[in-house]
Amino acid sequence: MVGGLKGRDLDSKQLSNMIEVFSPPKVSRSGRKLAAADIKSNRQWCAANAAEYQGRWVALVDGELLAVGYTLVELRAHLRDKMTEAAPLIQRMH
C-alpha cells in the first residue's frame, strides 16, 4: 500500500480518510443505561436467531429486531429510517 503512494501528493482530505481507515477501531458508549431485562431480551434474541442471521449485522431494541444488513454501512442506512428513542444494540452475528 505504501509503495503505491511514492511520488503521489495527498491532500488533507485524502490523508485524513486514510488515517481513519487504517486506525484501530474505536468503541463508544451510547450513554443509555440498559435495564437487566433489555440485556436479557437482546441476548435471548441473539441465541434464538444466531443461525438465521449468521454473518450479518443486526440492530436490536428490547429483544426485537430493528434492522439487519450484510455490512455495517448497510445496517446504518436502514437505521436512519427507523430511529427510535431507545439506542439499539448493534452486533455482528457469528
C-alpha atoms as an extended CHARMM CRD file, in Angstrom:
* protein
*
        94  EXT
         1         1  MET       CA              0.0000000000        0.0000000000        0.0000000000  PROA      1               0.0000000000
         2         2  VAL       CA              2.6900000000        2.4660000000        0.9960000000  PROA      2               0.0000000000
         3         3  GLY       CA              4.7240000000        1.6350000000       -2.1140000000  PROA      3               0.0000000000
         4         4  GLY       CA              1.8340000000        2.8560000000       -4.2650000000  PROA      4               0.0000000000
         5         5  LEU       CA              1.9650000000        6.2440000000       -2.5550000000  PROA      5               0.0000000000
         6         6  LYS       CA              5.5130000000        7.1140000000       -3.6320000000  PROA      6               0.0000000000
         7         7  GLY       CA              5.5460000000       10.2630000000       -5.7170000000  PROA      7               0.0000000000
         8         8  ARG       CA              1.8450000000       10.8970000000       -5.1080000000  PROA      8               0.0000000000
         9         9  ASP       CA              0.6470000000       14.0610000000       -3.4380000000  PROA      9               0.0000000000
        10        10  LEU       CA             -2.1690000000       13.5620000000       -0.9470000000  PROA      10              0.0000000000
        11        11  ASP       CA             -4.4490000000       16.3750000000        0.0250000000  PROA      11              0.0000000000
        12        12  SER       CA             -5.5320000000       16.7320000000        3.6370000000  PROA      12              0.0000000000
        13        13  LYS       CA             -8.9300000000       15.1280000000        2.9820000000  PROA      13              0.0000000000
        14        14  GLN       CA             -7.3540000000       12.0200000000        1.4600000000  PROA      14              0.0000000000
        15        15  LEU       CA             -4.8020000000       11.8130000000        4.2420000000  PROA      15              0.0000000000
        16        16  SER       CA             -7.4930000000       12.2100000000        6.9210000000  PROA      16              0.0000000000
        17        17  ASN       CA             -9.5280000000        9.4780000000        5.2610000000  PROA      17              0.0000000000
        18        18  MET       CA             -6.5470000000        7.1180000000        5.1810000000  PROA      18              0.0000000000
        19        19  ILE       CA             -5.7760000000        7.7900000000        8.8340000000  PROA      19              0.0000000000
        20        20  GLU       CA             -9.3890000000        6.9940000000        9.7550000000  PROA      20              0.0000000000
        21        21  VAL       CA             -9.4900000000        3.8200000000        7.6470000000  PROA      21              0.0000000000
        22        22  PHE       CA             -6.2270000000        2.4120000000        8.9970000000  PROA      22              0.0000000000
        23        23  SER       CA             -6.6630000000        3.4960000000       12.6320000000  PROA      23              0.0000000000
        24        24  PRO       CA             -7.5800000000        0.9190000000       15.2590000000  PROA      24              0.0000000000
        25        25  PRO       CA            -11.3340000000        0.5500000000       15.8340000000  PROA      25              0.0000000000
        26        26  LYS       CA            -12.9860000000        2.7750000000       18.4210000000  PROA      26              0.0000000000
        27        27  VAL       CA            -15.6030000000        1.6980000000       20.9140000000  PROA      27              0.0000000000
        28        28  SER       CA            -18.1240000000        4.2380000000       22.0780000000  PROA      28              0.0000000000
        29        29  ARG       CA            -20.8960000000        4.0150000000       24.5970000000  PROA      29              0.0000000000
        30        30  SER       CA            -24.3430000000        5.3460000000       23.8950000000  PROA      30              0.0000000000
        31        31  GLY       CA            -24.7580000000        6.7700000000       27.3860000000  PROA      31              0.0000000000
        32        32  ARG       CA            -28.0440000000        4.8850000000       27.7470000000  PROA      32              0.0000000000
        33        33  LYS       CA            -28.2610000000        2.6930000000       30.8030000000  PROA      33              0.0000000000
        34        34  LEU       CA            -29.7720000000       -0.6460000000       29.8280000000  PROA      34              0.0000000000
        35        35  ALA       CA            -32.0370000000       -2.4060000000       32.2350000000  PROA      35              0.0000000000
        36        36  ALA       CA            -31.2200000000       -6.0200000000       33.0040000000  PROA      36              0.0000000000
        37        37  ALA       CA            -34.4210000000       -7.0280000000       31.1910000000  PROA      37              0.0000000000
        38        38  ASP       CA            -33.2310000000       -5.2480000000       27.9960000000  PROA      38              0.0000000000
        39        39  ILE       CA            -29.8900000000       -7.0250000000       28.0970000000  PROA      39              0.0000000000
        40        40  LYS       CA            -31.5210000000      -10.3840000000       28.7760000000  PROA      40              0.0000000000
        41        41  SER       CA            -34.0560000000       -9.9960000000       25.9660000000  PROA      41              0.0000000000
        42        42  ASN       CA            -31.3310000000       -8.9900000000       23.4840000000  PROA      42              0.0000000000
        43        43  ARG       CA            -29.2070000000      -11.9960000000       24.4900000000  PROA      43              0.0000000000
        44        44  GLN       CA            -32.1830000000      -14.3190000000       24.1560000000  PROA      44              0.0000000000
        45        45  TRP       CA            -32.9420000000      -12.9770000000       20.6800000000  PROA      45              0.0000000000
        46        46  CYS       CA            -29.3060000000      -13.4660000000       19.6290000000  PROA      46              0.0000000000
        47        47  ALA       CA            -29.2430000000      -17.0370000000       20.9230000000  PROA      47              0.0000000000
        48        48  ALA       CA            -32.5250000000      -17.9100000000       19.1980000000  PROA      48              0.0000000000
        49        49  ASN       CA            -31.6450000000      -16.2860000000       15.8500000000  PROA      49              0.0000000000
        50        50  ALA       CA            -27.8710000000      -16.7070000000       15.5350000000  PROA      50              0.0000000000
        51        51  ALA       CA            -28.0210000000      -19.2950000000       12.7510000000  PROA      51              0.0000000000
        52        52  GLU       CA            -30.5370000000      -17.3730000000       10.6470000000  PROA      52              0.0000000000
        53        53  TYR       CA            -28.5620000000      -14.0950000000       10.7600000000  PROA      53              0.0000000000
        54        54  GLN       CA            -25.0230000000      -15.5310000000       10.8020000000  PROA      54              0.0000000000
        55        55  GLY       CA            -22.5010000000      -13.1520000000        9.2370000000  PROA      55              0.0000000000
        56        56  ARG       CA            -24.9060000000      -10.2050000000        9.1770000000  PROA      56              0.0000000000
        57        57  TRP       CA            -25.1770000000       -7.0690000000       11.2830000000  PROA      57              0.0000000000
        58        58  VAL       CA            -28.3030000000       -6.6460000000       13.4100000000  PROA      58              0.0000000000
        59        59  ALA       CA            -29.7770000000       -3.8240000000       15.4600000000  PROA      59              0.0000000000
        60        60  LEU       CA            -31.9270000000       -4.8140000000       18.4320000000  PROA      60              0.0000000000
        61        61  VAL       CA            -34.0960000000       -2.8510000000       20.8240000000  PROA      61              0.0000000000
        62        62  ASP       CA            -35.5060000000       -4.6700000000       23.8330000000  PROA      62              0.0000000000
        63        63  GLY       CA            -35.1270000000       -8.0680000000       22.1770000000  PROA      63              0.0000000000
        64        64  GLU       CA            -36.7740000000       -7.0470000000       18.9010000000  PROA      64              0.0000000000
        65        65  LEU       CA            -35.0510000000       -6.8510000000       15.5240000000  PROA      65              0.0000000000
        66        66  LEU       CA            -34.9900000000       -3.2590000000       14.3200000000  PROA      66              0.0000000000
        67        67  ALA       CA            -32.7910000000       -3.6080000000       11.2060000000  PROA      67              0.0000000000
        68        68  VAL       CA            -30.3920000000       -6.0150000000        9.5090000000  PROA      68              0.0000000000
        69        69  GLY       CA            -27.6170000000       -5.6140000000        6.9240000000  PROA      69              0.0000000000
        70        70  TYR       CA            -24.7610000000       -7.5060000000        5.3550000000  PROA      70              0.0000000000
        71        71  THR       CA            -22.4110000000       -4.6340000000        6.2070000000  PROA      71              0.0000000000
        72        72  LEU       CA            -22.3400000000       -2.0920000000        8.9900000000  PROA      72              0.0000000000
        73        73  VAL       CA            -22.8330000000        0.6620000000        6.4060000000  PROA      73              0.0000000000
        74        74  GLU       CA            -25.9670000000       -1.0640000000        5.0860000000  PROA      74              0.0000000000
        75        75  LEU       CA            -27.3190000000       -1.5490000000        8.6140000000  PROA      75              0.0000000000
        76        76  ARG       CA            -26.7590000000        2.1100000000        9.4900000000  PROA      76              0.0000000000
        77        77  ALA       CA            -28.5760000000        3.1630000000        6.3030000000  PROA      77              0.0000000000
        78        78  HSD       CA            -31.5820000000        1.0840000000        7.3690000000  PROA      78              0.0000000000
        79        79  LEU       CA            -31.4360000000        2.5810000000       10.8590000000  PROA      79              0.0000000000
        80        80  ARG       CA            -31.6900000000        6.1440000000        9.5230000000  PROA      80              0.0000000000
        81        81  ASP       CA            -35.2730000000        5.3800000000        8.5430000000  PROA      81              0.0000000000
        82        82  LYS       CA            -36.1070000000        3.6720000000       11.8440000000  PROA      82              0.0000000000
        83        83  MET       CA            -34.6820000000        5.8740000000       14.5680000000  PROA      83              0.0000000000
        84        84  THR       CA            -36.1980000000        5.1930000000       17.9430000000  PROA      84              0.0000000000
        85        85  GLU       CA            -35.8930000000        6.8830000000       21.2960000000  PROA      85              0.0000000000
        86        86  ALA       CA            -34.0180000000        3.8620000000       22.6020000000  PROA      86              0.0000000000
        87        87  ALA       CA            -30.4350000000        3.3300000000       21.4390000000  PROA      87              0.0000000000
        88        88  PRO       CA            -30.2170000000       -0.0190000000       19.6230000000  PROA      88              0.0000000000
        89        89  LEU       CA            -27.7130000000       -2.7610000000       20.3400000000  PROA      89              0.0000000000
        90        90  ILE       CA            -25.6620000000       -3.1840000000       17.1520000000  PROA      90              0.0000000000
        91        91  GLN       CA            -23.9260000000       -6.5230000000       16.7330000000  PROA      91              0.0000000000
        92        92  ARG       CA            -22.4580000000       -8.7300000000       14.0400000000  PROA      92              0.0000000000
        93        93  MET       CA            -23.8480000000      -12.2300000000       14.3760000000  PROA      93              0.0000000000
        94        94  HSD       CA            -21.2430000000      -15.0250000000       14.4000000000  PROA      94              0.0000000000
